[in-house]
Amino acid sequence: METVRKTRKLPEQVADKLREMIIQESLKTGAKLPAEAELMERFGVSRSTVREAVKILQTEHIVDIRQGQGTFLCAMPGLAHDPLGLRFADQEELIAQLLETRLLIEPSVAALAAVRRQDRQLAAMKTLLDKMDNAYLHGEDYTPYDFEFHSVIAQCTGNDVMMRLLPTIHESIQAGYHHSQCHLEMYRGILEQDSERARMAAQRHMLQTMHDSGVEVPSVLVK
């Protein structure tokens, strides 16, 4: 039943087919993969081969195996912990460099988001703004909502690379989140599809964040 090629082991070949299946069928985050029996029949392999192939995808952070429930597609599939290797960067300079990177990228992201945003994303942003305001007023931690707010802006671009890159950068910053009026300005610019308004609000937000974090802003990055 199983024909093994010399160059690649059978579980690796099946893992390749599983990746193709996930892409071709456009499976979404949290989607449940077919049961082992169905995969055995589809690929013409044994149960042990299917299990080894699934384990390969698990190590690549593509799927999550839940005991007794099945196998599910991960959020941000393929994005492993610390994909940029930032734990090996100069930790004393890391925050400044991450904030500098955000200043370089996020104004343009906000501008593009204003052009491509969808109604469901606007609704998500408004909900997150309300949650940030409520948490701020009650002296609670609002940073998770801030993180998600910027992630939704990245989603508005429809750019898969940006949707993976920005959350990675944000997750690596343990400081530098500050509640500001700029969040509302970014939202309004994106809502009104005013790219320049969104761009300038994002730039002001990052400049204020860098100032509050004690990070020097290179003059060449400020128009």
Residue frames relative to the residue before (quaternion, step in Angstrom):
aa qw qx qy qz dx dy dz
M 1.0000 0.0000 0.0000 0.0000 0.00 0.00 0.00
E 0.7777 0.2978 -0.1522 0.5323 3.57 1.06 -0.73
T 0.1337 -0.7782 0.6110 0.0561 3.56 -0.81 1.03
V 0.1753 -0.8182 0.5434 0.0673 3.58 -0.45 1.21
R 0.2748 -0.7441 0.5855 0.1671 3.55 -0.83 1.02
K 0.5770 -0.6254 0.4042 0.3356 3.56 -1.06 0.72
T 0.6851 0.5250 -0.2985 0.4073 3.56 0.96 -0.80
R 0.8092 0.0776 -0.0197 0.5820 3.60 1.00 -0.75
K 0.4746 -0.6677 0.4946 0.2904 3.53 -0.99 0.84
L 0.6636 -0.5519 0.3414 0.3721 3.55 -1.18 0.65
P 0.6458 0.5082 -0.3527 0.4475 3.68 0.84 -0.77
E 0.6332 0.5241 -0.3320 0.4627 3.60 1.07 -0.68
Q 0.6359 0.5197 -0.3234 0.4702 3.57 1.06 -0.78
V 0.6613 0.4913 -0.3020 0.4797 3.57 0.99 -0.84
A 0.6053 0.5454 -0.3515 0.4611 3.59 1.06 -0.70
D 0.6164 0.5364 -0.3336 0.4702 3.59 1.06 -0.77
K 0.6747 0.4934 -0.2920 0.4649 3.56 0.95 -0.91
L 0.6255 0.5328 -0.3364 0.4601 3.58 1.07 -0.69
R 0.6289 0.5204 -0.3345 0.4709 3.58 1.01 -0.80
E 0.6450 0.5169 -0.3121 0.4684 3.58 0.99 -0.90
M 0.6397 0.5338 -0.3207 0.4506 3.58 0.98 -0.85
I 0.6518 0.5228 -0.3111 0.4528 3.58 0.93 -0.92
I 0.6865 0.4769 -0.2760 0.4745 3.58 0.98 -0.90
Q 0.7026 0.4878 -0.2756 0.4387 3.57 0.79 -1.04
E 0.7304 0.3988 -0.2311 0.5040 3.58 1.04 -0.75
S 0.3599 -0.7776 0.4563 0.2402 3.57 1.36 0.13
L 0.1131 0.8175 -0.5520 0.1189 3.56 0.86 0.97
K 0.3371 -0.7598 0.5296 0.1692 3.54 -0.97 0.90
T 0.7041 -0.4394 0.3516 0.4330 3.54 -1.34 0.31
G 0.8126 0.2442 -0.1991 0.4904 3.55 -0.88 0.98
A 0.4637 0.6827 -0.4498 0.3415 3.59 1.27 -0.11
K 0.3896 -0.7165 0.5327 0.2259 3.56 -1.04 0.80
L 0.3923 -0.7134 0.5321 0.2325 3.55 -0.89 0.97
P 0.6403 -0.5167 0.3840 0.4190 3.60 -1.17 0.42
A 0.6009 -0.5784 0.4182 0.3598 3.57 -1.19 0.58
E 0.6958 -0.4856 0.3295 0.4141 3.57 -1.24 0.46
A 0.6537 0.5333 -0.3242 0.4280 3.59 0.89 -0.93
E 0.6624 0.4984 -0.3037 0.4697 3.58 0.98 -0.83
L 0.6602 0.4944 -0.3116 0.4720 3.60 0.99 -0.78
M 0.5985 0.5588 -0.3519 0.4536 3.59 1.09 -0.71
E 0.6914 0.4706 -0.2711 0.4765 3.55 0.94 -0.95
R 0.6520 0.5384 -0.3184 0.4286 3.58 0.95 -0.88
F 0.7977 0.3066 -0.1390 0.5003 3.57 0.88 -0.98
G 0.4119 -0.7470 0.4450 0.2725 3.58 1.28 -0.06
V 0.5433 0.6005 -0.3996 0.4295 3.57 0.99 0.84
S 0.6220 -0.5596 0.4068 0.3667 3.54 -1.32 0.17
R 0.6778 -0.4808 0.3666 0.4184 3.56 -1.32 0.25
S 0.6553 0.5231 -0.3203 0.4409 3.58 0.93 -0.88
T 0.6331 0.5269 -0.3291 0.4618 3.60 1.06 -0.73
V 0.6319 0.5219 -0.3243 0.4724 3.58 1.00 -0.86
R 0.6726 0.5054 -0.3042 0.4468 3.57 0.88 -0.91
E 0.6505 0.5031 -0.3177 0.4720 3.59 0.98 -0.79
A 0.6408 0.5236 -0.3216 0.4603 3.58 1.01 -0.81
V 0.6556 0.5053 -0.3069 0.4698 3.57 0.96 -0.86
K 0.6309 0.5309 -0.3340 0.4568 3.59 1.03 -0.74
I 0.5957 0.5527 -0.3584 0.4595 3.58 1.12 -0.67
L 0.6769 0.4778 -0.2906 0.4786 3.58 0.93 -0.89
Q 0.6074 0.5556 -0.3535 0.4443 3.56 1.11 -0.64
T 0.6676 0.4936 -0.3035 0.4676 3.60 0.95 -0.84
E 0.6786 0.4636 -0.2802 0.4961 3.58 1.21 -0.50
H 0.4218 -0.7255 0.4381 0.3221 3.57 1.34 0.13
I 0.3823 0.6965 -0.5078 0.3330 3.54 0.93 0.96
V 0.7965 0.1066 -0.0510 0.5929 3.56 1.05 -0.79
D 0.2754 -0.7203 0.6151 0.1644 3.49 -1.35 0.46
I 0.2226 -0.7790 0.5753 0.1124 3.58 -0.66 1.13
R 0.0848 -0.8029 0.5900 0.0052 3.58 -0.62 1.18
Q 0.4568 -0.7239 0.4505 0.2536 3.53 -0.51 1.25
G 0.8423 0.1568 -0.1400 0.4963 3.55 -0.82 1.05
Q 0.7134 0.4322 -0.2578 0.4877 3.60 1.25 -0.16
G 0.5961 -0.5567 0.3792 0.4370 3.56 1.00 -0.78
T 0.5436 -0.5915 0.4838 0.3472 3.53 -1.32 -0.35
F 0.0924 -0.8267 0.5545 -0.0204 3.56 -0.77 1.11
L 0.5186 -0.6350 0.4751 0.3194 3.54 -1.15 0.65
C 0.4496 -0.7110 0.4819 0.2454 3.56 -0.85 1.04
A 0.5241 -0.5371 0.5336 0.3900 3.50 -1.35 0.22
M 0.8264 0.0569 -0.0910 0.5528 3.58 -0.94 0.89
P 0.0331 -0.8543 0.5185 0.0184 3.64 0.74 1.00
G 0.7882 0.2927 -0.2503 0.4801 3.52 -1.01 0.93
L 0.6201 0.5360 -0.3440 0.4580 3.57 1.27 -0.21
A 0.1917 -0.8136 0.5436 0.0765 3.55 -0.18 1.29
H 0.6608 -0.4776 0.3855 0.4320 3.55 -1.31 0.20
D 0.8449 0.0185 -0.0714 0.5298 3.56 -0.93 1.00
P 0.0516 0.8502 -0.5216 0.0485 3.63 0.75 1.01
L 0.6835 0.4688 -0.2903 0.4782 3.60 1.16 -0.47
G 0.4460 -0.7148 0.4423 0.3074 3.58 1.28 0.01
L 0.2581 0.8201 -0.4822 0.1680 3.57 1.15 0.58
R 0.5443 0.6117 -0.4145 0.3973 3.60 1.16 -0.33
F 0.6917 0.4526 -0.2688 0.4944 3.59 1.24 -0.43
A 0.5087 0.6329 -0.4304 0.3943 3.58 1.28 0.03
D 0.6443 -0.4883 0.4091 0.4231 3.56 -1.32 0.23
Q 0.3245 -0.8022 0.4664 0.1832 3.58 -0.22 1.28
E 0.6117 0.5614 -0.3539 0.4306 3.60 1.11 -0.56
E 0.7486 0.3664 -0.1973 0.5161 3.57 1.14 -0.63
L 0.4559 0.7495 -0.4170 0.2378 3.56 1.27 -0.34
I 0.6724 0.5008 -0.3192 0.4418 3.61 0.77 -0.96
A 0.6536 0.5126 -0.3136 0.4601 3.58 0.91 -0.93
Q 0.6887 0.4836 -0.2870 0.4576 3.57 0.91 -0.88
L 0.6363 0.5181 -0.3272 0.4686 3.59 1.05 -0.72
L 0.6639 0.4869 -0.3045 0.4790 3.58 0.96 -0.83
E 0.6174 0.5343 -0.3349 0.4704 3.56 1.08 -0.73
T 0.6381 0.5238 -0.3137 0.4691 3.57 1.04 -0.81
R 0.6430 0.5146 -0.3208 0.4677 3.57 1.00 -0.80
L 0.6331 0.5273 -0.3313 0.4597 3.58 1.02 -0.78
L 0.6462 0.5232 -0.3099 0.4612 3.58 1.06 -0.74
I 0.7837 0.3951 -0.1675 0.4491 3.56 0.91 -0.98
E 0.7298 0.5341 -0.2778 0.3239 3.55 0.64 -1.16
P 0.5971 0.5413 -0.4034 0.4333 3.67 0.94 -0.50
S 0.6715 0.4794 -0.2962 0.4812 3.60 0.97 -0.82
V 0.6071 0.5441 -0.3470 0.4637 3.58 1.09 -0.69
A 0.6597 0.5038 -0.3069 0.4656 3.58 0.93 -0.90
A 0.6384 0.5294 -0.3258 0.4539 3.58 1.00 -0.80
L 0.6749 0.4767 -0.2894 0.4832 3.58 0.95 -0.87
A 0.6114 0.5609 -0.3407 0.4422 3.56 1.07 -0.76
A 0.6250 0.5555 -0.3345 0.4345 3.57 1.05 -0.77
V 0.6764 0.4863 -0.2846 0.4743 3.59 1.10 -0.64
R 0.8085 0.3412 -0.1290 0.4618 3.56 0.92 -0.94
R 0.4361 0.7388 -0.4491 0.2497 3.61 1.22 -0.22
Q 0.2667 -0.7443 0.5952 0.1435 3.53 -1.27 0.62
D 0.6871 -0.5116 0.3235 0.4020 3.57 -1.20 0.50
R 0.6596 0.5163 -0.3221 0.4411 3.60 0.91 -0.84
Q 0.6479 0.5089 -0.3177 0.4695 3.56 1.10 -0.65
L 0.6121 0.5327 -0.3403 0.4752 3.57 1.10 -0.70
A 0.6450 0.5204 -0.3168 0.4613 3.57 0.99 -0.84
A 0.6504 0.5131 -0.3136 0.4640 3.58 0.98 -0.83
M 0.6452 0.5225 -0.3164 0.4588 3.59 0.99 -0.83
K 0.6557 0.5095 -0.3133 0.4608 3.59 0.94 -0.88
T 0.6376 0.5251 -0.3230 0.4619 3.58 0.98 -0.82
L 0.6738 0.4934 -0.2908 0.4668 3.57 0.96 -0.88
L 0.6063 0.5389 -0.3507 0.4679 3.59 1.07 -0.68
D 0.6549 0.5097 -0.3062 0.4664 3.58 0.95 -0.88
K 0.6581 0.5037 -0.3054 0.4690 3.57 1.00 -0.82
M 0.6265 0.5282 -0.3308 0.4680 3.59 1.05 -0.76
D 0.6572 0.5151 -0.3065 0.4569 3.56 0.92 -0.94
N 0.6712 0.5081 -0.2946 0.4522 3.56 0.88 -0.95
A 0.6701 0.4898 -0.2988 0.4709 3.57 0.93 -0.90
Y 0.6422 0.5364 -0.3147 0.4481 3.57 0.99 -0.86
L 0.6769 0.5046 -0.2855 0.4534 3.57 0.92 -0.94
H 0.7348 0.3947 -0.2205 0.5057 3.58 1.12 -0.64
G 0.5204 -0.6760 0.3956 0.3403 3.56 1.28 0.28
E 0.4723 0.6739 -0.4349 0.3655 3.57 1.19 0.54
D 0.6234 -0.5442 0.4099 0.3836 3.55 -1.29 0.31
Y 0.1020 -0.8201 0.5625 0.0265 3.57 -0.57 1.15
T 0.4183 0.7528 -0.4456 0.2443 3.60 1.25 -0.08
P 0.6106 0.5345 -0.3951 0.4306 3.68 0.95 -0.56
Y 0.6531 0.5005 -0.3174 0.4714 3.60 1.04 -0.72
D 0.6022 0.5462 -0.3454 0.4687 3.57 1.12 -0.71
F 0.6477 0.5221 -0.3097 0.4604 3.56 0.92 -0.95
E 0.6965 0.4715 -0.2800 0.4629 3.57 0.86 -0.97
F 0.5910 0.5791 -0.3541 0.4359 3.59 1.08 -0.73
H 0.6986 0.4485 -0.2695 0.4880 3.59 0.86 -0.96
S 0.6061 0.5498 -0.3537 0.4531 3.59 1.12 -0.60
V 0.6418 0.5138 -0.3204 0.4705 3.58 1.03 -0.79
I 0.6063 0.5386 -0.3570 0.4635 3.59 1.04 -0.72
A 0.6399 0.5108 -0.3225 0.4749 3.59 0.99 -0.82
Q 0.6387 0.5267 -0.3255 0.4568 3.59 1.01 -0.78
C 0.5951 0.5936 -0.3557 0.4086 3.58 1.08 -0.72
T 0.6200 0.5708 -0.3463 0.4121 3.60 1.09 -0.63
G 0.3187 -0.7554 0.5079 0.2641 3.58 1.13 -0.60
N 0.5339 0.6167 -0.3903 0.4270 3.55 1.33 0.26
D 0.3917 -0.7615 0.4668 0.2209 3.59 -0.38 1.24
V 0.6279 0.5351 -0.3428 0.4495 3.59 1.00 -0.78
M 0.6775 0.4865 -0.2918 0.4681 3.58 0.90 -0.92
M 0.6425 0.5351 -0.3244 0.4422 3.58 1.01 -0.78
R 0.6905 0.4379 -0.2724 0.5072 3.58 1.20 -0.47
L 0.6757 0.5323 -0.2955 0.4157 3.55 0.98 -0.85
L 0.7111 0.4903 -0.2887 0.4130 3.59 0.70 -1.05
P 0.6566 0.4855 -0.3457 0.4622 3.66 0.82 -0.76
T 0.6073 0.5559 -0.3509 0.4461 3.58 1.09 -0.67
I 0.6655 0.4863 -0.2954 0.4830 3.57 0.96 -0.87
H 0.6603 0.5187 -0.3118 0.4447 3.57 0.90 -0.90
E 0.6648 0.5181 -0.3084 0.4411 3.57 0.91 -0.90
S 0.6623 0.5253 -0.3020 0.4406 3.57 1.14 -0.58
I 0.6434 0.5046 -0.3222 0.4770 3.59 1.26 -0.24
Q 0.1947 -0.8018 0.5597 0.0772 3.55 -0.61 1.18
A 0.7531 0.2134 -0.1545 0.6028 3.58 1.29 -0.05
G 0.6366 0.5840 -0.3704 0.3414 3.54 -1.27 0.11
Y 0.5467 0.5745 -0.4300 0.4314 3.59 1.21 0.20
H 0.0707 0.8094 -0.5758 0.0911 3.57 -0.67 1.05
H 0.4447 -0.6871 0.5138 0.2573 3.51 -0.88 1.02
S 0.1310 0.8109 -0.5582 0.1173 3.59 -0.77 0.94
Q 0.6448 -0.5164 0.4159 0.3803 3.51 -1.37 0.34
C 0.5484 0.6436 -0.3866 0.3682 3.58 1.21 -0.49
H 0.5577 0.5877 -0.4014 0.4272 3.60 1.11 -0.54
L 0.6811 0.4852 -0.2815 0.4706 3.56 0.90 -0.98
E 0.6413 0.5229 -0.3214 0.4604 3.58 1.03 -0.77
M 0.6275 0.5213 -0.3344 0.4719 3.58 1.00 -0.77
Y 0.6490 0.5227 -0.3100 0.4577 3.54 0.94 -0.93
R 0.6784 0.4936 -0.2998 0.4542 3.59 0.88 -0.93
G 0.6389 0.5242 -0.3279 0.4577 3.57 1.01 -0.78
I 0.6718 0.4795 -0.2877 0.4859 3.56 0.98 -0.86
L 0.6212 0.5501 -0.3307 0.4496 3.58 1.02 -0.84
E 0.7590 0.3830 -0.1891 0.4914 3.56 0.89 -0.99
Q 0.3906 -0.7373 0.4534 0.3134 3.56 1.37 0.03
D 0.3839 0.6864 -0.4939 0.3708 3.53 1.07 0.90
S 0.2712 -0.8209 0.4813 0.1449 3.57 0.07 1.31
E 0.6768 0.4996 -0.3099 0.4430 3.59 0.90 -0.88
R 0.6313 0.5197 -0.3328 0.4697 3.58 1.01 -0.75
A 0.6577 0.5003 -0.3053 0.4733 3.58 0.96 -0.87
R 0.6428 0.5346 -0.3166 0.4480 3.57 0.98 -0.90
M 0.7073 0.4638 -0.2742 0.4576 3.59 0.80 -0.98
A 0.6253 0.5290 -0.3413 0.4612 3.58 1.06 -0.69
A 0.6490 0.5045 -0.3143 0.4749 3.59 1.00 -0.82
Q 0.6477 0.5087 -0.3265 0.4637 3.58 0.98 -0.78
R 0.6524 0.5040 -0.3196 0.4672 3.61 0.92 -0.84
H 0.6220 0.5486 -0.3327 0.4488 3.56 1.04 -0.81
M 0.7041 0.4561 -0.2741 0.4703 3.57 0.85 -0.94
L 0.6282 0.5260 -0.3450 0.4578 3.61 1.00 -0.71
Q 0.6560 0.4958 -0.3105 0.4769 3.58 1.01 -0.82
T 0.6400 0.5299 -0.3209 0.4546 3.57 0.99 -0.84
M 0.6653 0.4916 -0.3017 0.4741 3.58 0.94 -0.87
H 0.6334 0.5254 -0.3262 0.4651 3.59 0.99 -0.80
D 0.6906 0.4829 -0.2796 0.4601 3.57 0.86 -0.98
S 0.6934 0.4558 -0.2626 0.4924 3.57 1.18 -0.59
G 0.4931 -0.6816 0.4193 0.3412 3.59 1.28 0.00
V 0.4812 0.6599 -0.4386 0.3750 3.57 1.16 0.54
E 0.4205 -0.7147 0.5058 0.2379 3.56 -0.81 1.02
V 0.2939 -0.7574 0.5623 0.1541 3.54 -0.98 0.92
P 0.3964 -0.7061 0.5255 0.2610 3.63 -0.66 1.01
S 0.4943 -0.6979 0.4321 0.2862 3.57 -0.71 1.08
V 0.6051 0.5858 -0.3532 0.4073 3.58 1.09 -0.65
L 0.6772 0.5016 -0.2914 0.4527 3.62 1.17 -0.47
V 0.6795 0.4670 -0.2801 0.4916 3.57 1.27 -0.16
K 0.2511 -0.7733 0.5667 0.1335 3.55 -0.72 1.09
